[in-house]
């Protein structure tokens, strides 16, 4: 049971706790942490219609990724009251989802878990992760993994071209190069380090590593696995017919060879770490047995 004790209030370093709060039970039970362009929007889109799942509105809150940066344009608040308030359905959405669940599933919308999907949480600093786990020691996390080169290229297309209303040809080459070298972009590629950083704080069995390739190869299996991980009713009837439709696409252009060579060199250590730790390398053959799994860090014996 989630409880905001006096000791917890005193130990919080970044999150501000006002006197008046929405129910602390609204603090999320799970987080979809990204990073960007790994299928988090697809996962959010299909989970949000499950009758036992409530997802924050809007999709990305950036609360914990900007909590140290009050001057950042995406910073909105460091107040726990503001954050908890995002985990309550608007009247219109509650009505729509209630009718949807009755029509399609023959059951009422009764959320038993609350969640948030903010892709930039994958690369959170360790002290912020520690604060999240202080607020909910039982929180569960879903982190997605994608070919680091393809992920970086997709992210660049979205941020430098699509989001700015430009074609790829209109983006100067030096902008792509600067984007790929950006410290945050580099950190997004450090999957093994990010997984281990989260794994040090979460309870065993509370970190699901989702493989982006599973979205195209075995999306039904992936969604059912996520339902089991969240301890909600797991059933095929909650899987929509449009499961294989693209969500938040940036087009199908291939990584130009000059950028592929640059990214393979830049991300060489991260690519090697994924291969050595999990046996994952890309392009992943269609018959590959690799798939999403629950990560449990090795148990270390006390000295």
C-alpha positions in Angstrom: 0.0 0.0 0.0 1.3 3.4 -1.0 1.8 5.7 2.0 3.2 9.2 2.2 4.8 9.2 5.6 6.5 12.0 7.4 9.8 10.3 6.9 9.2 10.0 3.2 8.3 13.6 2.9 11.5 14.6 4.7 13.7 12.4 2.5 12.4 13.7 -0.8 15.1 15.8 -2.5 13.4 17.0 -5.7 9.6 16.4 -5.4 7.8 19.1 -3.5 4.9 18.0 -1.3 2.3 20.7 -0.5 -0.1 20.3 2.4 -3.1 19.6 0.2 -2.8 16.6 -2.2 -4.9 14.4 -4.4 -5.0 10.8 -3.0 -1.5 9.5 -2.8 -2.8 6.2 -4.1 -2.9 7.8 -7.5 0.9 7.7 -7.7 1.6 5.4 -10.7 2.0 1.7 -10.3 4.0 1.5 -13.5 6.1 3.6 -15.9 6.7 3.1 -19.6 10.1 4.8 -19.8 11.2 4.6 -23.4 13.6 5.8 -24.8 12.1 7.7 -27.7 11.3 5.8 -31.0 11.2 2.4 -29.4 7.5 1.7 -29.5 6.3 3.5 -26.4 3.5 5.3 -28.2 2.3 2.0 -29.7 2.3 0.4 -26.3 0.5 3.3 -24.7 -2.1 3.4 -27.5 -3.0 -0.3 -27.0 -2.9 -0.4 -23.2 -5.1 2.7 -22.7 -8.2 0.7 -23.7 -7.7 -2.1 -21.2 -10.6 -1.9 -18.7 -8.2 -2.2 -15.7 -5.6 0.3 -16.8 -5.6 4.1 -16.3 -2.9 6.1 -18.1 -1.9 9.7 -17.3 -3.2 12.5 -19.4 -1.4 13.7 -21.5 0.8 10.8 -22.5 4.2 12.3 -21.6 4.4 14.4 -18.4 8.2 14.9 -18.3 7.8 15.4 -14.6 10.8 13.4 -13.4 13.0 14.1 -16.5 12.7 17.8 -16.0 12.4 18.0 -12.2 16.1 19.2 -12.0 15.6 21.8 -14.7 13.0 24.3 -13.7 14.0 26.6 -16.6 13.5 23.9 -19.3 10.6 24.6 -21.7 9.0 21.2 -20.8 9.2 21.8 -17.1 5.7 22.3 -15.7 5.9 21.6 -12.0 7.8 19.9 -9.3 4.7 19.6 -7.1 3.5 16.1 -6.1 -0.1 17.6 -6.2 0.3 18.6 -9.8 1.7 15.2 -10.7 -0.9 13.1 -8.9 -3.6 15.2 -10.6 -2.6 13.8 -14.0 -3.7 10.4 -12.9 -7.4 11.1 -12.9 -9.5 10.7 -16.0 -11.3 13.6 -17.5 -15.1 13.3 -17.4 -15.2 12.9 -21.2 -12.5 10.3 -21.4 -14.0 8.3 -18.5 -17.4 8.3 -20.2 -15.9 7.3 -23.6 -13.8 4.5 -22.1 -16.6 3.2 -20.0 -18.9 2.9 -23.1 -16.0 1.4 -25.1 -15.4 -1.3 -22.4 -19.1 -2.1 -22.1 -19.6 -2.3 -25.9 -16.4 -4.3 -26.8 -15.8 -6.3 -23.7 -19.1 -6.5 -21.9 -17.5 -5.2 -18.7 -17.2 -1.9 -16.8 -14.1 0.3 -16.8 -12.6 -0.3 -13.4 -8.9 0.6 -13.3 -6.7 -1.3 -10.8 -3.4 0.1 -12.0 -2.3 3.6 -13.0 0.6 4.3 -15.3 2.6 6.9 -17.1 4.5 6.8 -20.4 7.3 9.3 -20.7 10.1 8.1 -23.0 12.8 10.3 -21.6 12.6 8.5 -18.3 14.8 5.7 -19.7 17.9 7.9 -19.2 17.0 9.4 -15.8 19.8 10.2 -13.3 20.2 7.6 -10.6 19.2 10.0 -7.8 15.9 10.7 -9.5 15.2 7.0 -10.0 15.9 6.5 -6.3 13.3 9.2 -5.5 10.7 7.5 -7.7 11.2 4.2 -5.9 11.0 6.0 -2.5 7.6 7.3 -3.6 6.5 3.8 -4.7 8.8 0.9 -3.8 6.6 -1.5 -5.7 6.6 0.5 -9.0 7.0 -1.5 -12.2 8.9 -0.3 -15.3 8.7 -1.2 -18.9 11.8 -0.2 -21.0 11.9 -0.8 -24.7 15.0 -1.7 -26.7 15.6 -1.1 -30.4 18.5 -1.3 -32.8 20.6 1.7 -31.6 21.4 2.9 -35.1 17.8 2.7 -36.3 16.5 4.3 -33.1 18.8 7.3 -33.5 17.9 7.8 -37.1 14.2 7.6 -36.4 14.6 10.1 -33.5 16.5 12.5 -35.8 13.8 12.2 -38.5 11.1 13.1 -36.0 12.8 15.9 -34.2 14.7 17.5 -37.1 12.3 17.0 -40.0 8.7 15.9 -39.1 8.3 18.1 -36.0 9.7 21.1 -37.8 7.7 20.7 -41.0 10.7 19.9 -43.1 11.6 17.2 -45.5 14.8 15.2 -44.9 16.5 17.0 -47.8 15.9 20.3 -46.1 17.8 19.3 -42.9 21.5 20.3 -43.2 24.0 17.4 -42.6 25.6 19.2 -39.7 22.3 19.2 -37.9 22.1 15.5 -38.1 25.7 15.1 -36.9 25.2 17.4 -34.0 22.0 15.6 -33.1 23.7 12.2 -33.0 26.5 13.6 -30.8 24.1 15.2 -28.3 24.8 13.9 -24.8 21.1 12.9 -24.3 21.1 11.0 -27.6 24.2 9.2 -26.5 22.6 8.2 -23.3 19.5 6.9 -25.0 21.8 4.3 -26.8 23.3 3.1 -23.5 20.6 0.5 -23.0 22.6 -1.8 -20.8 23.7 1.0 -18.5 20.1 2.3 -18.3 18.7 -1.1 -17.6 21.2 -1.8 -14.8 20.6 1.7 -13.3 16.9 1.1 -13.0 17.5 -2.5 -12.0 19.5 -1.5 -9.0 16.5 0.2 -7.4 13.5 -1.8 -8.5 12.2 -4.9 -6.9 13.2 -8.1 -8.6 10.8 -8.9 -11.3 9.6 -5.3 -11.7 11.5 -4.4 -14.9 10.2 -5.6 -18.2 12.6 -5.2 -21.2 10.4 -4.9 -24.3 12.0 -5.7 -27.7 10.9 -3.3 -30.4 11.2 -6.1 -33.0 8.4 -7.9 -31.1 5.9 -5.1 -32.2 6.1 -6.3 -35.8 6.9 -10.0 -35.2 4.7 -11.0 -32.3 2.7 -8.0 -31.1 -0.1 -10.2 -29.6 2.5 -12.0 -27.4 4.1 -8.8 -26.4 0.8 -7.1 -25.3 -0.3 -10.3 -23.4 3.2 -10.3 -21.7 2.7 -6.7 -20.6 -0.7 -7.5 -19.2 0.7 -10.3 -17.1 3.6 -8.1 -16.0 1.1 -5.5 -14.7 -1.1 -8.1 -13.0 -4.2 -7.1 -14.9 -6.6 -9.5 -16.6 -4.8 -11.1 -19.5 -7.0 -11.9 -22.4 -7.0 -11.8 -26.2 -10.3 -9.9 -26.2 -8.4 -6.8 -25.1 -6.2 -6.8 -28.2 -7.6 -4.5 -30.9 -7.8 -5.4 -34.6 -5.5 -2.6 -35.6 -2.6 -4.1 -33.6 -0.3 -4.1 -36.6 -1.1 -0.6 -37.8 1.7 2.0 -37.5 1.5 4.4 -34.6 3.4 7.7 -34.6 5.4 6.8 -37.8 8.2 8.9 -39.3 8.2 7.3 -42.7 10.1 4.3 -44.1 13.4 6.0 -45.3 16.5 3.9 -44.7 19.4 5.2 -42.7 21.8 6.8 -45.3 25.0 4.9 -45.5 27.1 7.9 -44.4 25.0 8.3 -41.2 24.9 4.5 -40.6 28.8 4.5 -40.7 28.9 7.4 -38.3 26.4 5.9 -35.9 27.9 2.5 -35.9 31.2 4.0 -35.0 29.7 6.4 -32.4 27.6 3.7 -30.8 30.1 0.8 -31.1 30.5 0.3 -27.4 26.7 0.4 -26.8 26.0 -2.1 -29.6 28.7 -4.4 -28.3 27.3 -4.2 -24.7 23.9 -5.3 -26.0 25.4 -8.2 -27.9 27.6 -9.3 -25.0 24.9 -8.9 -22.3 21.8 -10.1 -24.0 23.0 -11.7 -27.3 21.1 -9.0 -29.3 22.5 -7.7 -32.6 20.9 -6.2 -35.6 19.7 -6.7 -38.2 17.9 -9.4 -36.2 17.0 -12.4 -38.4 13.3 -13.2 -38.7 13.8 -16.6 -37.1 15.6 -15.1 -34.1 14.5 -16.5 -30.7 15.2 -13.1 -29.0 12.2 -11.6 -27.4 11.0 -9.4 -24.6 11.7 -10.6 -21.0 11.6 -9.6 -17.3 15.0 -8.4 -16.2 16.4 -9.6 -12.9 19.8 -8.3 -11.9 22.2 -10.9 -10.5 22.0 -11.3 -6.8 25.2 -10.3 -5.1 26.2 -11.9 -1.9 26.9 -9.6 1.1 30.6 -9.3 2.0 
